Amino acid sequence: MPAVASGRLHLRVAFSRVEGKEVEDAVHEGVVVALSRQEAALVTETTLDLLACIRLAWLDVNGDVVPGETYARVLACGNEPGSPMRIRFTSVPDESARFLADAIEKRVS
């Protein structure tokens, strides 16, 4: 993951599983603890299967949703609940891309 932001990175997200074209009603919470433009390390108590698709809503420092829905696929699962899992972004709208670029810039520089 080039240009990785980590360390004290703590980006809150709300996410739902995606099956085909259907997004589940349940919304789960998680925290991104490492980030690049293509991938992230997500920590959540929710169990996700390898290669599962998820829709993410990024939350700003006030807990407000950042405009745009980001989609990702689970590439590696943690061994235990609460351990980081690696996700790869499959669709990132411009608003979310700017939010993520700002988060990376603040942590890398």
C-alpha positions as CSV (number, residue, x, y, z in Angstrom):
1,M,0.0,0.0,0.0
2,P,1.9,3.1,-1.1
3,A,1.4,6.4,0.8
4,V,0.0,4.5,3.9
5,A,-1.5,6.6,6.7
6,S,-1.4,4.7,10.0
7,G,-0.2,5.4,13.5
8,R,-2.9,7.3,15.2
9,L,-5.2,7.0,12.2
10,H,-8.8,6.5,13.4
11,L,-11.4,7.0,10.7
12,R,-14.8,6.0,11.7
13,V,-17.0,4.2,9.1
14,A,-20.5,2.8,8.9
15,F,-20.9,-0.1,6.5
16,S,-23.3,-2.6,5.1
17,R,-22.8,-5.9,3.3
18,V,-23.6,-6.0,-0.4
19,E,-24.9,-9.2,-2.0
20,G,-25.2,-8.9,-5.8
21,K,-27.1,-5.6,-6.2
22,E,-28.8,-5.8,-2.8
23,V,-27.4,-3.8,0.2
24,E,-28.4,-5.3,3.5
25,D,-30.4,-3.2,5.9
26,A,-28.1,-3.7,8.8
27,V,-25.5,-1.0,9.3
28,H,-22.3,-1.9,11.2
29,E,-19.6,0.3,12.6
30,G,-15.8,0.1,12.2
31,V,-12.6,2.0,12.3
32,V,-10.0,2.3,9.6
33,V,-6.5,2.2,11.2
34,A,-4.3,2.2,8.0
35,L,-5.1,3.7,4.7
36,S,-3.8,4.2,1.1
37,R,-5.6,5.4,-2.0
38,Q,-6.5,1.8,-2.9
39,E,-6.7,-0.1,0.4
40,A,-7.4,0.1,4.1
41,A,-7.2,-1.9,7.3
42,L,-10.6,-2.0,8.8
43,V,-11.3,-3.0,12.4
44,T,-14.8,-4.1,13.4
45,E,-16.5,-6.6,15.6
46,T,-18.6,-7.7,12.6
47,T,-17.5,-10.9,10.9
48,L,-17.0,-10.5,7.2
49,D,-16.2,-13.3,4.8
50,L,-13.2,-13.2,2.5
51,L,-14.1,-11.4,-0.8
52,A,-17.3,-10.0,0.8
53,C,-18.4,-6.7,-0.8
54,I,-19.2,-3.8,1.5
55,R,-20.6,-0.3,1.1
56,L,-18.8,2.3,3.3
57,A,-20.0,5.6,4.6
58,W,-17.1,7.7,6.0
59,L,-17.8,9.7,9.1
60,D,-16.1,13.0,9.8
61,V,-14.8,14.1,13.2
62,N,-18.3,15.3,14.1
63,G,-19.8,12.0,13.2
64,D,-21.5,13.3,10.0
65,V,-21.5,11.2,6.9
66,V,-19.1,12.3,4.2
67,P,-21.0,12.6,0.8
68,G,-20.6,9.6,-1.5
69,E,-20.7,5.9,-1.0
70,T,-17.4,3.9,-1.2
71,Y,-17.5,0.3,-2.1
72,A,-14.8,-2.2,-1.2
73,R,-14.0,-5.9,-1.2
74,V,-12.5,-7.9,1.8
75,L,-9.1,-9.2,0.7
76,A,-7.8,-10.6,4.0
77,C,-9.6,-11.3,7.3
78,G,-8.2,-11.0,10.8
79,N,-7.8,-14.1,12.8
80,E,-10.0,-12.9,15.6
81,P,-13.0,-10.5,16.0
82,G,-11.6,-7.0,16.3
83,S,-8.4,-7.7,14.4
84,P,-7.7,-5.6,11.2
85,M,-9.0,-6.9,7.9
86,R,-7.6,-5.7,4.6
87,I,-10.1,-4.1,2.2
88,R,-9.6,-2.9,-1.4
89,F,-11.7,0.0,-2.7
90,T,-13.7,-0.9,-5.8
91,S,-15.5,2.4,-6.2
92,V,-14.6,5.7,-4.6
93,P,-16.6,8.8,-5.6
94,D,-14.8,12.2,-5.8
95,E,-16.1,13.5,-2.5
96,S,-14.9,10.4,-0.7
97,A,-11.6,10.5,-2.6
98,R,-10.9,14.0,-1.4
99,F,-11.7,13.0,2.2
100,L,-9.4,10.0,2.0
101,A,-6.6,12.1,0.4
102,D,-6.8,14.6,3.2
103,A,-6.6,11.9,5.8
104,I,-3.6,10.4,4.1
105,E,-1.9,13.8,3.7
106,K,-2.4,14.6,7.4
107,R,-0.8,11.3,8.5
108,V,2.0,10.9,6.0
109,S,3.4,14.5,6.0
